[in-house]
Amino acid sequence: MTVVTMEMRRRSAVCLALLLFCGAMPLSVQATEETRQQIREAEQQREETENRLGETEENLKGLNEQHDSLQGALTTLNTELAQVSNNLNELEEQIAQKEEEIDDLEADIAQVEQELEEAIALKDEQYATMKRQIQFTYERSSNLYMELFFSSGSLSDFLNKNEYIEQLSAYQKKVLDEYKAAQAAMEQKQEELELAKAEQEKNREELSDYKVQVVAEQGRVSGLVSQTSSSLNATANQISEAEAAALAYEQQLKEQEENLSALRAKLAEEIRMAELAAQSSWRDISEVSFAEGDRYLLANLIYCEAGGEPYVGQVAVGSVVINRVLSSVYPDTVTGVIYQSGQFSPVASGRLALALAEGRATASCYQAADEVMGGTTTVSNCVYFRTPVDGINPRYRIGGHIFY
């Protein structure tokens, strides 16, 4: 009877080991699927960042080309500005020369006007003299020769008087010629004055045109230089922004590469742990000795991970913790499992420490802790849980968590 009992116990242990091994087989696959999904997401993020970096670098290339083009245009404009400066100097010299010509012509006009006044006065004087001579001749021409003949005492005296008449006639002719000359001189001065005034007006118009050219040339080049400089500054700012964005993307890529490396290392470790768990032994709950404070610690972890979940979900989270305590792959204490590096996010974020300090665990969280510490499990021997993601086929889905 004892032998049979021992044999039955041995067979039962073998069957239990086989059942545990079979139950752990999907676990080795499922345990690493979350990390694989994280790797796929990280690789996708890295690809998106690489694309954004490529677009930024292409944009930066275009901006640099635009900047070089604007720099060349600005250099050309500066050269043109130097030429304009030379042109302005020439224009200013021409303006100064024209102003000098205007001043000289003003003096000439003043001189011509004075000479014209003198010519007019001389003409008027000659005209008055000639008028008196003509009047004298007209009034006395009929009796002049008779009076000279009868008043002469001798032929010699008559001839002398006749010579006087001839001299008088010559004088009258001279006066007439002088009048004609004065009239011609006056007309010439008037013509010279008109020409001088016309030349003066032309000079003033040319001077005005020169000044307009100066202002136009200055405005044109200054406007182009200002516009090109503004475009150049704007492009330089865009280049700075693009370079900063490229540096940020490069830094992001570096961090994503580091994250991928960490995830791949984590995946390798999870595969190793899953394979090890599948081949390891499991303890019975009766073999676990809970320490003082384990209930408080577990209840607050359940609060942090599943405080908003239904009660069955709180029990499921607690079951994962106890399953790890029972597995030889993980630490054999509640404290060791919960504080194992990189396992539970509330530990890393500090939420668990805050919950422990303030005693936030609810009554249902304590009840769930009591059940699982008593051997109850609602998720068989699952040792992982998380929020649902694509790519993982969980063994259980309870509330907002999947279990595998």
C-alpha positions as a Markdown table, in Angstrom:
| # | Residue | x | y | z |
|---|---|---|---|---|
| 1 | Met | 0.0 | 0.0 | 0.0 |
| 2 | Thr | 2.8 | 2.4 | 0.8 |
| 3 | Val | 4.6 | 1.5 | -2.4 |
| 4 | Val | 1.5 | 2.1 | -4.4 |
| 5 | Thr | 1.0 | 5.4 | -2.7 |
| 6 | Met | 4.6 | 6.5 | -3.4 |
| 7 | Glu | 4.3 | 5.4 | -7.0 |
| 8 | Met | 1.0 | 7.4 | -7.4 |
| 9 | Arg | 2.7 | 10.4 | -5.9 |
| 10 | Arg | 5.6 | 10.1 | -8.2 |
| 11 | Arg | 3.3 | 9.8 | -11.2 |
| 12 | Ser | 1.3 | 12.8 | -10.0 |
| 13 | Ala | 4.4 | 14.9 | -9.6 |
| 14 | Val | 5.5 | 13.9 | -13.2 |
| 15 | Cys | 2.1 | 14.8 | -14.5 |
| 16 | Leu | 2.1 | 18.1 | -12.7 |
| 17 | Ala | 5.6 | 18.9 | -14.0 |
| 18 | Leu | 4.4 | 18.1 | -17.6 |
| 19 | Leu | 1.3 | 20.2 | -17.1 |
| 20 | Leu | 3.4 | 23.1 | -15.9 |
| 21 | Phe | 5.9 | 22.7 | -18.7 |
| 22 | Cys | 3.0 | 22.6 | -21.3 |
| 23 | Gly | 1.5 | 25.6 | -19.7 |
| 24 | Ala | 4.8 | 27.5 | -19.8 |
| 25 | Met | 5.5 | 26.7 | -23.5 |
| 26 | Pro | 3.1 | 29.4 | -24.8 |
| 27 | Leu | 4.4 | 31.7 | -22.1 |
| 28 | Ser | 7.9 | 31.6 | -23.5 |
| 29 | Val | 6.5 | 33.0 | -26.8 |
| 30 | Gln | 4.0 | 35.4 | -25.3 |
| 31 | Ala | 6.5 | 36.7 | -22.7 |
| 32 | Thr | 8.6 | 38.2 | -25.4 |
| 33 | Glu | 5.8 | 39.4 | -27.8 |
| 34 | Glu | 5.4 | 42.7 | -25.9 |
| 35 | Thr | 9.1 | 43.5 | -26.3 |
| 36 | Arg | 9.0 | 42.4 | -30.0 |
| 37 | Gln | 6.0 | 44.8 | -30.5 |
| 38 | Gln | 8.0 | 47.5 | -28.7 |
| 39 | Ile | 10.9 | 46.9 | -31.0 |
| 40 | Arg | 8.7 | 47.1 | -34.1 |
| 41 | Glu | 7.2 | 50.4 | -32.8 |
| 42 | Ala | 10.7 | 51.7 | -32.1 |
| 43 | Glu | 11.9 | 50.7 | -35.5 |
| 44 | Gln | 8.9 | 52.4 | -37.1 |
| 45 | Gln | 9.6 | 55.5 | -35.0 |
| 46 | Arg | 13.3 | 55.4 | -36.1 |
| 47 | Glu | 12.3 | 55.2 | -39.7 |
| 48 | Glu | 9.9 | 58.1 | -39.4 |
| 49 | Thr | 12.6 | 60.1 | -37.7 |
| 50 | Glu | 15.1 | 59.2 | -40.5 |
| 51 | Asn | 12.5 | 60.4 | -43.1 |
| 52 | Arg | 12.0 | 63.6 | -41.2 |
| 53 | Leu | 15.8 | 64.1 | -41.0 |
| 54 | Gly | 16.1 | 63.4 | -44.7 |
| 55 | Glu | 13.4 | 66.0 | -45.5 |
| 56 | Thr | 15.1 | 68.5 | -43.2 |
| 57 | Glu | 18.5 | 67.9 | -44.7 |
| 58 | Glu | 17.0 | 68.3 | -48.2 |
| 59 | Asn | 15.3 | 71.5 | -47.1 |
| 60 | Leu | 18.6 | 72.6 | -45.5 |
| 61 | Lys | 20.4 | 71.9 | -48.8 |
| 62 | Gly | 17.9 | 74.0 | -50.7 |
| 63 | Leu | 18.1 | 76.8 | -48.1 |
| 64 | Asn | 21.9 | 76.8 | -48.4 |
| 65 | Glu | 21.7 | 77.0 | -52.2 |
| 66 | Gln | 19.2 | 79.9 | -51.8 |
| 67 | His | 21.5 | 81.5 | -49.3 |
| 68 | Asp | 24.5 | 81.2 | -51.7 |
| 69 | Ser | 22.4 | 82.6 | -54.5 |
| 70 | Leu | 21.3 | 85.6 | -52.4 |
| 71 | Gln | 24.9 | 86.1 | -51.3 |
| 72 | Gly | 26.0 | 86.2 | -54.9 |
| 73 | Ala | 23.2 | 88.6 | -55.7 |
| 74 | Leu | 24.2 | 90.8 | -52.8 |
| 75 | Thr | 27.8 | 90.8 | -54.0 |
| 76 | Thr | 26.6 | 91.8 | -57.5 |
| 77 | Leu | 24.5 | 94.5 | -55.9 |
| 78 | Asn | 27.4 | 95.8 | -53.9 |
| 79 | Thr | 29.5 | 95.9 | -57.1 |
| 80 | Glu | 26.6 | 97.7 | -58.8 |
| 81 | Leu | 26.3 | 100.0 | -55.8 |
| 82 | Ala | 30.0 | 100.9 | -56.2 |
| 83 | Gln | 29.3 | 101.7 | -59.8 |
| 84 | Val | 26.3 | 103.7 | -58.9 |
| 85 | Ser | 28.5 | 105.6 | -56.4 |
| 86 | Asn | 30.9 | 106.4 | -59.2 |
| 87 | Asn | 27.9 | 107.4 | -61.4 |
| 88 | Leu | 26.7 | 109.6 | -58.6 |
| 89 | Asn | 30.1 | 111.2 | -58.3 |
| 90 | Glu | 30.0 | 111.9 | -62.1 |
| 91 | Leu | 26.5 | 113.2 | -61.9 |
| 92 | Glu | 27.5 | 115.4 | -59.0 |
| 93 | Glu | 30.4 | 116.8 | -61.0 |
| 94 | Gln | 28.1 | 117.4 | -64.0 |
| 95 | Ile | 25.6 | 119.1 | -61.6 |
| 96 | Ala | 28.4 | 121.3 | -60.2 |
| 97 | Gln | 29.6 | 122.1 | -63.8 |
| 98 | Lys | 26.1 | 122.8 | -64.9 |
| 99 | Glu | 25.4 | 125.0 | -61.9 |
| 100 | Glu | 28.7 | 126.9 | -62.7 |
| 101 | Glu | 27.6 | 127.3 | -66.3 |
| 102 | Ile | 24.2 | 128.6 | -65.1 |
| 103 | Asp | 26.0 | 131.1 | -62.8 |
| 104 | Asp | 28.3 | 132.2 | -65.7 |
| 105 | Leu | 25.3 | 132.5 | -68.0 |
| 106 | Glu | 23.4 | 134.5 | -65.5 |
| 107 | Ala | 26.3 | 137.0 | -65.5 |
| 108 | Asp | 26.3 | 137.0 | -69.3 |
| 109 | Ile | 22.6 | 137.6 | -69.4 |
| 110 | Ala | 23.0 | 140.4 | -67.0 |
| 111 | Gln | 25.8 | 141.9 | -69.2 |
| 112 | Val | 23.7 | 141.4 | -72.3 |
| 113 | Glu | 20.7 | 143.0 | -70.7 |
| 114 | Gln | 22.8 | 146.0 | -69.7 |
| 115 | Glu | 24.2 | 146.3 | -73.2 |
| 116 | Leu | 20.7 | 146.0 | -74.6 |
| 117 | Glu | 19.6 | 148.9 | -72.5 |
| 118 | Glu | 22.5 | 150.9 | -73.7 |
| 119 | Ala | 21.8 | 149.9 | -77.3 |
| 120 | Ile | 18.2 | 150.9 | -76.9 |
| 121 | Ala | 19.2 | 154.2 | -75.4 |
| 122 | Leu | 21.7 | 154.9 | -78.2 |
| 123 | Lys | 19.1 | 153.9 | -80.8 |
| 124 | Asp | 16.6 | 156.3 | -79.3 |
| 125 | Glu | 19.2 | 159.1 | -79.2 |
| 126 | Gln | 20.1 | 158.5 | -82.8 |
| 127 | Tyr | 16.5 | 158.3 | -83.8 |
| 128 | Ala | 15.8 | 161.7 | -82.1 |
| 129 | Thr | 18.9 | 163.3 | -83.8 |
| 130 | Met | 17.9 | 161.9 | -87.2 |
| 131 | Lys | 14.4 | 163.1 | -86.7 |
| 132 | Arg | 15.5 | 166.6 | -86.0 |
| 133 | Gln | 17.8 | 166.6 | -89.0 |
| 134 | Ile | 15.1 | 165.3 | -91.3 |
| 135 | Gln | 12.7 | 167.9 | -89.9 |
| 136 | Phe | 15.2 | 170.7 | -90.5 |
| 137 | Thr | 15.9 | 169.5 | -94.0 |
| 138 | Tyr | 12.3 | 169.2 | -94.9 |
| 139 | Glu | 11.4 | 172.6 | -93.5 |
| 140 | Arg | 14.2 | 174.5 | -95.1 |
| 141 | Ser | 15.3 | 172.5 | -98.1 |
| 142 | Ser | 13.4 | 174.6 | -100.7 |
| 143 | Asn | 14.9 | 178.0 | -99.7 |
| 144 | Leu | 18.3 | 176.8 | -98.4 |
| 145 | Tyr | 20.2 | 177.0 | -101.6 |
| 146 | Met | 18.7 | 180.3 | -102.7 |
| 147 | Glu | 19.5 | 181.9 | -99.4 |
| 148 | Leu | 23.1 | 180.6 | -99.7 |
| 149 | Phe | 23.4 | 182.0 | -103.2 |
| 150 | Phe | 22.1 | 185.5 | -102.6 |
| 151 | Ser | 23.8 | 185.8 | -99.3 |
| 152 | Ser | 27.2 | 184.9 | -100.7 |
| 153 | Gly | 29.4 | 187.8 | -101.4 |
| 154 | Ser | 31.5 | 185.9 | -103.9 |
| 155 | Leu | 31.7 | 182.6 | -105.7 |
| 156 | Ser | 34.3 | 181.5 | -103.3 |
| 157 | Asp | 31.9 | 182.3 | -100.4 |
| 158 | Phe | 29.1 | 180.4 | -102.2 |
| 159 | Leu | 31.3 | 177.4 | -102.7 |
| 160 | Asn | 32.3 | 177.4 | -99.0 |
| 161 | Lys | 28.6 | 177.5 | -98.1 |
| 162 | Asn | 27.9 | 174.7 | -100.5 |
| 163 | Glu | 30.6 | 172.7 | -98.9 |
| 164 | Tyr | 28.8 | 173.2 | -95.6 |
| 165 | Ile | 25.6 | 171.9 | -97.1 |
| 166 | Glu | 27.4 | 168.8 | -98.4 |
| 167 | Gln | 29.0 | 168.3 | -94.9 |
| 168 | Leu | 25.5 | 168.7 | -93.4 |
| 169 | Ser | 24.2 | 166.0 | -95.8 |
| 170 | Ala | 27.1 | 163.8 | -95.0 |
| 171 | Tyr | 26.4 | 164.3 | -91.3 |
| 172 | Gln | 22.8 | 163.4 | -91.8 |
| 173 | Lys | 23.8 | 160.3 | -93.7 |
| 174 | Lys | 26.2 | 159.4 | -90.8 |
| 175 | Val | 23.4 | 159.9 | -88.3 |
| 176 | Leu | 21.2 | 157.6 | -90.3 |
| 177 | Asp | 23.9 | 155.0 | -90.6 |
| 178 | Glu | 24.6 | 155.2 | -86.8 |
| 179 | Tyr | 20.9 | 154.8 | -86.2 |
| 180 | Lys | 20.8 | 151.7 | -88.4 |
| 181 | Ala | 23.9 | 150.3 | -86.7 |
| 182 | Ala | 22.3 | 151.0 | -83.3 |
| 183 | Gln | 19.1 | 149.3 | -84.4 |
| 184 | Ala | 21.1 | 146.3 | -85.7 |
| 185 | Ala | 23.1 | 146.2 | -82.4 |
| 186 | Met | 20.0 | 146.3 | -80.4 |
| 187 | Glu | 18.4 | 143.5 | -82.4 |
| 188 | Gln | 21.6 | 141.5 | -82.1 |
| 189 | Lys | 21.6 | 142.0 | -78.3 |
| 190 | Gln | 18.0 | 141.0 | -78.2 |
| 191 | Glu | 18.7 | 137.8 | -80.1 |
| 192 | Glu | 21.7 | 137.1 | -77.9 |
| 193 | Leu | 19.5 | 137.6 | -74.9 |
| 194 | Glu | 16.9 | 135.2 | -76.2 |
| 195 | Leu | 19.5 | 132.6 | -77.0 |
| 196 | Ala | 21.1 | 133.1 | -73.5 |
| 197 | Lys | 17.7 | 132.7 | -71.8 |
| 198 | Ala | 16.9 | 129.6 | -73.9 |
| 199 | Glu | 20.3 | 128.1 | -73.0 |
| 200 | Gln | 19.7 | 129.0 | -69.4 |
| 201 | Glu | 16.4 | 127.2 | -69.4 |
| 202 | Lys | 18.0 | 124.2 | -71.1 |
| 203 | Asn | 20.7 | 124.1 | -68.4 |
| 204 | Arg | 18.1 | 124.3 | -65.6 |
| 205 | Glu | 16.1 | 121.4 | -67.2 |
| 206 | Glu | 19.3 | 119.3 | -67.5 |
| 207 | Leu | 20.2 | 120.1 | -63.9 |
| 208 | Ser | 16.8 | 119.0 | -62.8 |
| 209 | Asp | 17.1 | 115.8 | -64.8 |
| 210 | Tyr | 20.5 | 115.1 | -63.3 |
| 211 | Lys | 19.1 | 115.5 | -59.8 |
| 212 | Val | 16.2 | 113.2 | -60.6 |
| 213 | Gln | 18.6 | 110.6 | -62.0 |
| 214 | Val | 20.6 | 110.8 | -58.8 |
| 215 | Val | 17.6 | 110.3 | -56.6 |
| 216 | Ala | 16.3 | 107.4 | -58.8 |
| 217 | Glu | 19.6 | 105.7 | -58.9 |
| 218 | Gln | 20.0 | 105.9 | -55.2 |
| 219 | Gly | 16.5 | 104.7 | -54.5 |
| 220 | Arg | 16.7 | 101.8 | -57.0 |
| 221 | Val | 20.0 | 100.3 | -55.7 |
| 222 | Ser | 19.2 | 101.0 | -52.0 |
| 223 | Gly | 15.9 | 99.3 | -52.4 |
| 224 | Leu | 17.5 | 96.2 | -54.1 |
| 225 | Val | 20.2 | 96.1 | -51.4 |
| 226 | Ser | 17.6 | 96.3 | -48.6 |
| 227 | Gln | 15.4 | 93.7 | -50.2 |
| 228 | Thr | 18.2 | 91.3 | -50.8 |
| 229 | Ser | 19.6 | 91.8 | -47.3 |
| 230 | Ser | 16.2 | 91.1 | -45.8 |
| 231 | Ser | 15.9 | 87.9 | -47.9 |
| 232 | Leu | 19.4 | 86.9 | -46.9 |
| 233 | Asn | 18.6 | 87.4 | -43.2 |
| 234 | Ala | 15.3 | 85.5 | -43.5 |
| 235 | Thr | 17.1 | 82.6 | -45.3 |
| 236 | Ala | 19.9 | 82.6 | -42.6 |
| 237 | Asn | 17.2 | 82.3 | -39.9 |
| 238 | Gln | 15.5 | 79.5 | -41.8 |
| 239 | Ile | 18.9 | 77.8 | -42.1 |
| 240 | Ser | 19.5 | 78.1 | -38.4 |
| 241 | Glu | 16.1 | 76.6 | -37.7 |
| 242 | Ala | 16.6 | 73.8 | -40.1 |
| 243 | Glu | 20.0 | 73.1 | -38.7 |
| 244 | Ala | 18.6 | 73.0 | -35.2 |
| 245 | Ala | 15.8 | 70.7 | -36.3 |
| 246 | Ala | 18.3 | 68.4 | -38.0 |
| 247 | Leu | 20.4 | 68.3 | -34.8 |
| 248 | Ala | 17.3 | 67.5 | -32.8 |
| 249 | Tyr | 16.4 | 64.7 | -35.2 |
| 250 | Glu | 19.9 | 63.3 | -35.1 |
| 251 | Gln | 19.7 | 63.4 | -31.3 |
| 252 | Gln | 16.3 | 61.7 | -31.4 |
| 253 | Leu | 17.7 | 59.1 | -33.8 |
| 254 | Lys | 20.6 | 58.5 | -31.4 |
| 255 | Glu | 18.2 | 58.0 | -28.5 |
| 256 | Gln | 15.9 | 55.8 | -30.6 |
| 257 | Glu | 18.9 | 53.6 | -31.5 |
| 258 | Glu | 19.9 | 53.4 | -27.9 |
| 259 | Asn | 16.3 | 52.5 | -27.0 |
| 260 | Leu | 16.2 | 49.9 | -29.7 |
| 261 | Ser | 19.4 | 48.4 | -28.4 |
| 262 | Ala | 18.0 | 48.3 | -24.9 |
| 263 | Leu | 14.7 | 46.7 | -26.2 |
| 264 | Arg | 16.7 | 44.1 | -28.1 |
| 265 | Ala | 18.7 | 43.3 | -25.0 |
| 266 | Lys | 15.5 | 43.2 | -23.0 |
| 267 | Leu | 14.0 | 40.9 | -25.6 |
| 268 | Ala | 17.0 | 38.6 | -25.4 |
| 269 | Glu | 16.7 | 38.6 | -21.7 |
| 270 | Glu | 13.0 | 37.9 | -21.7 |
| 271 | Ile | 13.5 | 35.0 | -24.2 |
| 272 | Arg | 16.2 | 33.6 | -21.9 |
| 273 | Met | 13.9 | 34.0 | -18.8 |
| 274 | Ala | 10.9 | 32.5 | -20.6 |
| 275 | Glu | 12.9 | 29.5 | -21.8 |
| 276 | Leu | 14.3 | 29.2 | -18.3 |
| 277 | Ala | 10.9 | 29.5 | -16.7 |
| 278 | Ala | 9.5 | 26.8 | -19.0 |
| 279 | Gln | 12.3 | 24.4 | -17.8 |
| 280 | Ser | 12.2 | 25.4 | -14.2 |
| 281 | Ser | 10.2 | 24.1 | -11.2 |
| 282 | Trp | 7.4 | 25.8 | -9.4 |
| 283 | Arg | 6.7 | 25.9 | -5.7 |
| 284 | Asp | 3.4 | 25.4 | -4.1 |
| 285 | Ile | 1.9 | 28.4 | -2.2 |
| 286 | Ser | 2.2 | 26.5 | 1.0 |
| 287 | Glu | 6.0 | 26.6 | 0.6 |
| 288 | Val | 6.1 | 30.4 | 0.6 |
| 289 | Ser | 6.7 | 32.3 | 3.8 |
| 290 | Phe | 5.4 | 35.9 | 3.5 |
| 291 | Ala | 7.2 | 38.6 | 5.4 |
| 292 | Glu | 5.6 | 41.3 | 7.5 |
| 293 | Gly | 4.6 | 44.1 | 5.2 |
| 294 | Asp | 4.2 | 41.9 | 2.1 |
| 295 | Arg | 0.4 | 42.4 | 2.3 |
| 296 | Tyr | 0.7 | 46.2 | 2.5 |
| 297 | Leu | 3.2 | 46.3 | -0.3 |
| 298 | Leu | 1.2 | 44.0 | -2.6 |
| 299 | Ala | -2.1 | 45.8 | -2.0 |
| 300 | Asn | -0.5 | 49.2 | -2.9 |
| 301 | Leu | 1.1 | 47.7 | -6.1 |
| 302 | Ile | -2.3 | 46.3 | -7.0 |
| 303 | Tyr | -3.7 | 49.8 | -6.4 |
| 304 | Cys | -1.1 | 51.5 | -8.7 |
| 305 | Glu | -1.5 | 48.9 | -11.5 |
| 306 | Ala | -5.2 | 48.1 | -11.3 |
| 307 | Gly | -6.9 | 50.5 | -8.8 |
| 308 | Gly | -9.4 | 51.5 | -11.5 |
| 309 | Glu | -10.0 | 47.9 | -12.7 |
| 310 | Pro | -12.8 | 45.6 | -11.6 |
| 311 | Tyr | -12.1 | 43.4 | -8.6 |
| 312 | Val | -11.3 | 40.3 | -10.9 |
| 313 | Gly | -8.7 | 42.4 | -12.6 |
| 314 | Gln | -7.1 | 43.4 | -9.3 |
| 315 | Val | -6.9 | 39.7 | -8.4 |
| 316 | Ala | -5.3 | 38.9 | -11.8 |
| 317 | Val | -2.6 | 41.5 | -11.2 |
| 318 | Gly | -1.9 | 40.2 | -7.8 |
| 319 | Ser | -1.8 | 36.6 | -9.3 |
| 320 | Val | 1.0 | 37.6 | -11.6 |
| 321 | Val | 3.1 | 38.8 | -8.7 |
| 322 | Ile | 2.5 | 35.6 | -6.7 |
| 323 | Asn | 3.2 | 33.4 | -9.8 |
| 324 | Arg | 6.6 | 35.0 | -10.1 |
| 325 | Val | 7.2 | 34.3 | -6.4 |
| 326 | Leu | 6.3 | 30.7 | -7.1 |
| 327 | Ser | 8.6 | 30.4 | -10.2 |
| 328 | Ser | 12.2 | 29.6 | -9.6 |
| 329 | Val | 13.2 | 32.0 | -12.4 |
| 330 | Tyr | 12.1 | 35.1 | -10.4 |
| 331 | Pro | 12.9 | 36.3 | -6.8 |
| 332 | Asp | 11.2 | 34.1 | -4.2 |
| 333 | Thr | 9.8 | 37.0 | -2.2 |
| 334 | Val | 7.1 | 39.6 | -2.8 |
| 335 | Thr | 9.5 | 42.4 | -2.2 |
| 336 | Gly | 12.1 | 40.8 | -4.5 |
| 337 | Val | 9.6 | 40.4 | -7.3 |
| 338 | Ile | 8.1 | 43.9 | -7.0 |
| 339 | Tyr | 11.4 | 45.7 | -6.8 |
| 340 | Gln | 13.1 | 43.6 | -9.5 |
| 341 | Ser | 14.7 | 46.1 | -11.9 |
| 342 | Gly | 12.6 | 47.1 | -14.9 |
| 343 | Gln | 9.6 | 45.0 | -14.1 |
| 344 | Phe | 6.8 | 47.2 | -12.7 |
| 345 | Ser | 6.4 | 50.8 | -14.0 |
| 346 | Pro | 5.0 | 52.3 | -10.7 |
| 347 | Val | 8.3 | 51.4 | -9.0 |
| 348 | Ala | 10.3 | 53.3 | -11.6 |
| 349 | Ser | 7.9 | 56.3 | -11.8 |
| 350 | Gly | 7.7 | 56.7 | -8.0 |
| 351 | Arg | 4.0 | 56.1 | -7.9 |
| 352 | Leu | 4.4 | 53.1 | -5.7 |
| 353 | Ala | 6.5 | 54.9 | -3.2 |
| 354 | Leu | 3.9 | 57.7 | -3.0 |
| 355 | Ala | 1.1 | 55.2 | -2.6 |
| 356 | Leu | 3.0 | 53.4 | 0.2 |
| 357 | Ala | 3.8 | 56.7 | 1.9 |
| 358 | Glu | 0.1 | 57.7 | 1.9 |
| 359 | Gly | -1.4 | 54.3 | 2.2 |
| 360 | Arg | -3.6 | 54.6 | -0.8 |
| 361 | Ala | -4.6 | 50.9 | -1.3 |
| 362 | Thr | -8.3 | 50.4 | -1.1 |
| 363 | Ala | -10.2 | 47.7 | 0.7 |
| 364 | Ser | -10.7 | 45.7 | -2.5 |
| 365 | Cys | -6.9 | 45.9 | -3.2 |
| 366 | Tyr | -6.3 | 44.4 | 0.3 |
| 367 | Gln | -8.9 | 41.7 | -0.4 |
| 368 | Ala | -7.3 | 40.8 | -3.7 |
| 369 | Ala | -3.9 | 40.6 | -2.0 |
| 370 | Asp | -5.3 | 38.3 | 0.6 |
| 371 | Glu | -6.8 | 36.0 | -2.0 |
| 372 | Val | -3.7 | 35.6 | -4.1 |
| 373 | Met | -1.5 | 35.2 | -1.0 |
| 374 | Gly | -3.8 | 32.4 | -0.1 |
| 375 | Gly | -3.2 | 30.6 | -3.4 |
| 376 | Thr | -6.0 | 31.9 | -5.6 |
| 377 | Thr | -5.1 | 32.8 | -9.2 |
| 378 | Thr | -7.5 | 33.9 | -12.0 |
| 379 | Val | -4.8 | 33.8 | -14.7 |
| 380 | Ser | -3.3 | 30.3 | -14.3 |
| 381 | Asn | 0.5 | 30.6 | -14.2 |
| 382 | Cys | 0.8 | 33.9 | -16.3 |
| 383 | Val | 3.8 | 36.0 | -15.2 |
| 384 | Tyr | 3.2 | 39.1 | -17.5 |
| 385 | Phe | 0.4 | 41.6 | -18.0 |
| 386 | Arg | 0.0 | 44.9 | -19.8 |
| 387 | Thr | -2.4 | 47.1 | -21.7 |
| 388 | Pro | -3.5 | 45.5 | -25.0 |
| 389 | Val | -1.2 | 46.0 | -28.0 |
| 390 | Asp | -1.3 | 44.5 | -31.5 |
| 391 | Gly | 0.8 | 41.5 | -32.1 |
| 392 | Ile | 0.2 | 39.8 | -28.7 |
| 393 | Asn | -2.3 | 37.0 | -28.4 |
| 394 | Pro | -3.0 | 36.9 | -24.6 |
| 395 | Arg | -4.1 | 33.9 | -22.7 |
| 396 | Tyr | -6.5 | 36.1 | -20.7 |
| 397 | Arg | -8.1 | 39.6 | -21.2 |
| 398 | Ile | -9.5 | 41.0 | -18.0 |
| 399 | Gly | -10.6 | 44.6 | -17.8 |
| 400 | Gly | -8.0 | 46.9 | -19.4 |
| 401 | His | -5.2 | 44.4 | -19.2 |
| 402 | Ile | -4.1 | 41.3 | -21.1 |
| 403 | Phe | -2.3 | 38.5 | -19.3 |
| 404 | Tyr | 0.2 | 36.0 | -20.8 |
